[in-house]
């Protein structure tokens, strides 16, 4: 049969990583064949570990072949992709450059489940691939395709200004990138973490102030913050944080959780607070994120693992145990 086989790594019902193949008959006229060189591990991949799908959505690779109508990529160029695979391109959201919220969007986990970043190769539509700036090495670029893109989207799309004082809860996979982006945008960056362990690292990344919260009943930070980015996997004690928010401040929950979000009602309404949902950005904002990161030298702190069954399982185990500083990047062996 014509076409080609791609090696892929899938989840399974017992959580074991399974190495198998995906077959593609042909390359579509608007598609690109990419040899995967680097793949970031995201917390969302942990959620899908027990699903029968190919894992990974922070992919970086080298273009090996392009479809007949692809003019935006050439063989040998680097390309990356994230959560969004495709959208209808004609609804109101798409026409407004907001295709991440297209009602017909194709997203990691729910579409193209035979494709992912944990693979030898991947085939994606050219309009949903991104050129990687020369100033970003592939290992650094991979975690930006979701983690970096998510925090940048919350800041850029919802009006963060250089004159704003912002709070970041957590210094982890998302938090350490959020500190860098907010600092490079010119903001006062107030970081909250459980203990003092990450204080010096947070300051080196661009934090203006640092506050340890474990065992604390009240936070005294002086001037309140206008934006609060919550990057921890467990939601914080809102009674601790709501008093340090300025009137009309915004709260951005940036991690994925399956439960309900509960928050003190009166503090919300009396102070005009806003809870702003969001995920990865639409394509225009994603491109701006990559350019901004390249220009300002924003890179994740990461650990590398081989892109193999053993490498994926080791990285997932470290992430599960909270031992990752701060992003895992899987590197193809050849």
C-alpha positions as CSV (number, residue, x, y, z in Angstrom):
1,X,0.0,0.0,0.0
2,X,1.4,3.5,-0.8
3,X,2.1,5.9,1.9
4,X,4.3,5.8,5.0
5,X,4.3,4.5,8.6
6,X,5.0,6.7,11.5
7,X,6.2,5.4,14.9
8,X,4.0,6.8,17.7
9,X,3.7,6.5,21.5
10,X,0.3,6.1,22.9
11,X,-1.4,5.9,26.3
12,X,-3.2,2.8,27.4
13,X,-5.9,1.9,30.0
14,X,-3.3,0.8,32.5
15,X,-1.1,4.0,32.0
16,X,1.7,2.1,30.3
17,X,3.2,3.9,27.2
18,X,2.7,1.8,24.1
19,X,5.0,2.1,21.0
20,X,3.1,1.4,17.8
21,X,2.7,2.8,14.2
22,X,0.3,5.0,12.4
23,X,-0.2,4.7,8.7
24,X,-0.7,7.6,6.3
25,X,-1.8,6.8,2.7
26,X,-0.9,10.1,1.2
27,X,0.2,13.7,2.0
28,X,-2.7,16.1,1.5
29,X,-2.2,19.1,-0.7
30,X,-2.1,21.4,2.4
31,X,-0.2,19.1,4.7
32,X,3.4,18.9,5.9
33,X,5.4,15.8,6.9
34,X,7.7,16.6,9.9
35,X,10.4,14.5,11.4
36,X,10.0,15.1,15.2
37,X,13.2,16.1,16.9
38,X,11.9,17.4,20.2
39,X,8.6,17.1,22.2
40,X,7.7,18.8,25.4
41,X,5.9,17.0,28.1
42,X,2.9,18.8,29.5
43,X,0.6,18.1,32.4
44,X,-2.2,17.6,30.0
45,X,-0.3,14.6,28.6
46,X,-0.6,13.0,32.1
47,X,-4.4,13.4,31.9
48,X,-4.4,11.4,28.6
49,X,-2.0,8.8,29.7
50,X,-4.8,6.3,30.3
51,X,-6.4,7.1,26.9
52,X,-5.8,5.1,23.7
53,X,-4.4,8.1,21.8
54,X,-1.0,9.3,20.6
55,X,0.4,11.6,23.2
56,X,2.2,15.0,23.0
57,X,1.3,18.4,21.7
58,X,4.5,20.5,22.1
59,X,6.2,19.3,18.9
60,X,9.3,20.6,17.1
61,X,10.8,19.0,14.0
62,X,12.2,19.4,10.6
63,X,10.1,19.5,7.4
64,X,10.7,16.4,5.2
65,X,7.9,16.8,2.7
66,X,5.2,19.3,1.8
67,X,1.9,19.0,0.0
68,X,1.4,20.3,-3.5
69,X,-0.2,23.6,-2.5
70,X,2.0,24.4,0.5
71,X,4.0,27.6,0.0
72,X,4.7,28.6,3.6
73,X,7.2,25.8,4.5
74,X,10.2,24.3,2.7
75,X,12.0,21.0,3.2
76,X,14.7,21.4,5.8
77,X,13.0,24.2,7.8
78,X,12.0,23.8,11.4
79,X,8.3,23.7,12.3
80,X,6.4,23.5,15.5
81,X,2.8,22.9,16.6
82,X,0.7,23.0,19.7
83,X,-2.8,22.2,20.9
84,X,-4.8,23.4,17.9
85,X,-4.7,21.3,14.7
86,X,-7.4,22.8,12.5
87,X,-10.4,25.1,12.5
88,X,-13.2,25.8,10.0
89,X,-11.7,29.2,8.9
90,X,-15.1,30.7,8.1
91,X,-17.0,31.2,11.4
92,X,-17.1,34.5,13.3
93,X,-14.4,33.3,15.7
94,X,-12.0,32.3,12.9
95,X,-12.7,35.4,10.9
96,X,-11.9,37.5,13.9
97,X,-8.5,35.7,14.4
98,X,-9.8,33.7,17.3
99,X,-9.8,30.2,15.8
100,X,-8.8,28.6,19.1
101,X,-12.5,29.1,20.0
102,X,-13.9,27.8,16.7
103,X,-16.8,25.5,17.4
104,X,-15.4,23.1,14.8
105,X,-11.8,23.2,16.1
106,X,-9.6,20.2,16.1
107,X,-7.7,20.0,19.4
108,X,-5.2,17.6,21.0
109,X,-7.0,14.8,22.8
110,X,-10.3,15.1,20.8
111,X,-9.1,15.0,17.2
112,X,-6.4,13.4,15.1
113,X,-5.9,10.9,18.0
114,X,-3.5,8.9,15.8
115,X,-1.1,11.8,15.7
116,X,1.0,13.5,18.3
117,X,4.4,14.9,19.3
118,X,5.5,11.7,20.9
119,X,6.4,10.2,17.5
120,X,9.0,9.7,14.9
121,X,7.1,11.9,12.5
122,X,3.8,13.8,12.2
123,X,1.6,15.1,9.5
124,X,-0.2,18.4,10.1
125,X,-1.9,21.1,8.0
126,X,0.5,23.9,7.1
127,X,-1.7,26.8,8.3
128,X,-1.5,25.4,11.8
129,X,2.3,25.0,11.9
130,X,4.7,27.7,13.2
131,X,8.2,28.7,12.0
132,X,10.7,28.6,14.8
133,X,12.9,31.7,15.1
134,X,16.6,31.1,14.7
135,X,17.3,32.5,18.2
136,X,15.3,29.7,19.8
137,X,16.9,26.2,19.9
138,X,14.5,23.4,19.4
139,X,14.7,22.1,23.0
140,X,13.8,25.5,24.3
141,X,11.1,26.0,21.7
142,X,9.2,22.8,22.5
143,X,7.7,23.8,25.9
144,X,6.8,27.2,24.5
145,X,4.3,25.6,22.1
146,X,1.8,25.1,24.9
147,X,3.2,26.2,28.3
148,X,4.8,29.4,27.0
149,X,1.9,30.1,24.7
150,X,-0.7,29.7,27.4
151,X,0.8,32.2,29.8
152,X,1.6,34.7,27.0
153,X,-1.9,34.4,25.7
154,X,-3.4,35.3,29.1
155,X,-1.1,38.3,29.3
156,X,-1.2,39.6,25.8
157,X,-4.9,38.9,24.9
158,X,-6.3,40.4,28.1
159,X,-4.6,43.7,28.2
160,X,-1.6,43.4,30.5
161,X,0.3,46.7,30.5
162,X,3.9,47.5,31.4
163,X,2.6,49.7,34.2
164,X,0.7,46.8,35.9
165,X,1.7,45.1,39.1
166,X,1.0,41.3,38.6
167,X,1.0,38.3,40.8
168,X,2.1,34.8,39.8
169,X,1.1,31.9,42.0
170,X,3.6,29.0,41.7
171,X,7.1,28.7,40.3
172,X,6.8,25.5,38.1
173,X,6.3,24.5,34.5
174,X,4.0,27.4,33.8
175,X,5.0,29.8,36.5
176,X,8.7,30.1,35.7
177,X,7.8,31.1,32.2
178,X,5.1,33.5,33.3
179,X,7.6,35.3,35.5
180,X,9.9,35.8,32.5
181,X,7.2,37.0,30.1
182,X,5.7,39.4,32.6
183,X,9.1,40.8,33.6
184,X,10.1,41.3,29.9
185,X,6.8,43.1,29.3
186,X,8.0,45.6,31.9
187,X,5.7,44.7,34.8
188,X,6.3,44.5,38.5
189,X,6.2,40.8,39.1
190,X,5.1,39.5,42.6
191,X,5.7,35.8,43.0
192,X,3.9,33.6,45.5
193,X,5.3,30.1,46.4
194,X,4.8,27.7,49.2
195,X,8.3,28.0,50.7
196,X,11.4,30.2,50.3
197,X,13.2,27.4,48.3
198,X,12.7,29.0,44.9
199,X,13.1,32.6,45.9
200,X,16.5,33.3,44.4
201,X,15.6,31.4,41.2
202,X,12.4,33.5,40.9
203,X,14.3,36.7,41.4
204,X,16.9,35.6,38.7
205,X,14.0,35.0,36.3
206,X,12.7,38.5,36.8
207,X,10.5,38.5,40.0
208,X,10.4,41.9,41.7
209,X,9.1,40.4,45.0
210,X,8.7,37.0,46.5
211,X,6.4,35.8,49.2
212,X,6.3,32.3,50.9
213,X,2.7,31.3,51.6
214,X,2.9,28.0,53.6
215,X,1.3,28.4,57.0
216,X,0.5,32.1,56.3
217,X,-3.0,33.4,57.3
218,X,-2.5,36.8,55.7
219,X,-0.4,38.2,52.9
220,X,1.2,41.7,53.3
221,X,2.5,42.8,50.0
222,X,2.0,46.5,50.1
223,X,0.4,47.7,46.8
224,X,-2.2,45.2,45.5
225,X,-1.8,43.4,42.2
226,X,-4.0,44.0,39.1
227,X,-3.6,40.6,37.5
228,X,-3.2,37.2,39.3
229,X,-1.9,34.2,37.2
230,X,-2.5,30.9,38.9
231,X,-0.1,28.4,37.6
232,X,-0.3,25.7,40.3
233,X,-2.0,22.4,39.6
234,X,-3.9,22.7,42.9
235,X,-6.1,25.8,43.2
236,X,-5.0,28.2,46.0
237,X,-6.8,29.4,49.1
238,X,-8.7,32.2,47.6
239,X,-9.2,33.8,51.1
240,X,-5.5,34.3,51.1
241,X,-5.2,35.9,47.7
242,X,-8.4,37.9,47.2
243,X,-7.4,40.6,49.8
244,X,-4.2,41.4,47.8
245,X,-6.1,42.0,44.6
246,X,-6.8,45.6,43.4
247,X,-10.3,46.6,42.6
248,X,-11.3,45.3,39.1
249,X,-8.4,42.9,39.1
250,X,-8.4,39.8,37.0
251,X,-7.7,36.2,38.0
252,X,-6.4,33.7,35.4
253,X,-6.5,30.0,36.2
254,X,-4.0,28.6,33.8
255,X,-3.8,24.9,34.6
256,X,-6.2,22.1,33.8
257,X,-8.5,20.7,36.5
258,X,-11.6,18.5,36.2
259,X,-13.4,19.7,39.3
260,X,-15.4,22.8,40.0
261,X,-14.0,26.3,40.6
262,X,-15.3,27.7,43.9
263,X,-14.5,31.2,45.1
264,X,-15.8,33.6,47.8
265,X,-18.8,35.2,46.2
266,X,-19.0,38.6,48.0
267,X,-15.3,39.4,47.5
268,X,-15.8,38.8,43.8
269,X,-18.8,41.0,43.4
270,X,-17.9,43.8,45.8
271,X,-14.5,44.4,44.3
272,X,-15.5,43.9,40.6
273,X,-13.1,41.0,40.2
274,X,-13.0,39.1,37.0
275,X,-12.1,35.4,36.4
276,X,-10.8,35.0,32.9
277,X,-10.6,31.6,31.4
278,X,-8.2,30.8,28.5
279,X,-6.1,28.1,26.9
280,X,-3.5,28.2,24.2
281,X,-3.6,31.2,21.9
282,X,-4.9,31.5,18.3
283,X,-2.3,31.5,15.6
284,X,-1.6,35.2,15.4
285,X,-0.9,35.5,19.1
286,X,1.2,32.3,19.0
287,X,3.5,33.8,16.4
288,X,3.9,36.9,18.5
289,X,4.8,34.8,21.5
290,X,7.6,33.0,19.6
291,X,8.9,36.3,18.3
292,X,8.8,37.9,21.8
293,X,10.5,34.9,23.4
294,X,13.2,34.9,20.7
295,X,13.9,38.6,21.0
296,X,14.0,38.7,24.8
297,X,15.8,35.4,25.3
298,X,12.9,33.8,27.2
299,X,13.6,30.1,27.5
300,X,12.3,27.3,29.8
301,X,14.4,25.6,32.4
302,X,14.1,22.0,31.3
303,X,15.4,18.5,31.7
304,X,15.8,16.2,28.7
305,X,14.9,12.6,28.2
306,X,15.1,10.2,25.2
307,X,12.0,10.0,23.0
308,X,11.5,6.4,23.8
309,X,9.0,4.4,25.9
310,X,11.5,4.4,28.8
311,X,12.2,8.1,28.4
312,X,8.6,9.1,28.3
313,X,7.7,7.0,31.4
314,X,10.7,8.3,33.3
315,X,9.8,11.9,32.5
316,X,6.1,11.3,33.5
317,X,7.2,9.7,36.8
318,X,9.3,12.7,37.7
319,X,6.5,15.1,36.7
320,X,4.0,13.0,38.8
321,X,6.3,13.2,41.8
322,X,6.9,16.9,41.5
323,X,10.6,16.4,40.8
324,X,10.7,18.2,37.4
325,X,12.6,21.6,37.2
326,X,10.6,22.7,35.3
327,X,9.7,21.3,31.9
328,X,10.6,17.9,30.4
329,X,11.7,17.8,26.8
330,X,11.9,14.4,24.9
331,X,14.7,14.3,22.4
332,X,14.7,12.0,19.4
333,X,17.6,9.7,19.3
334,X,18.4,10.3,15.6
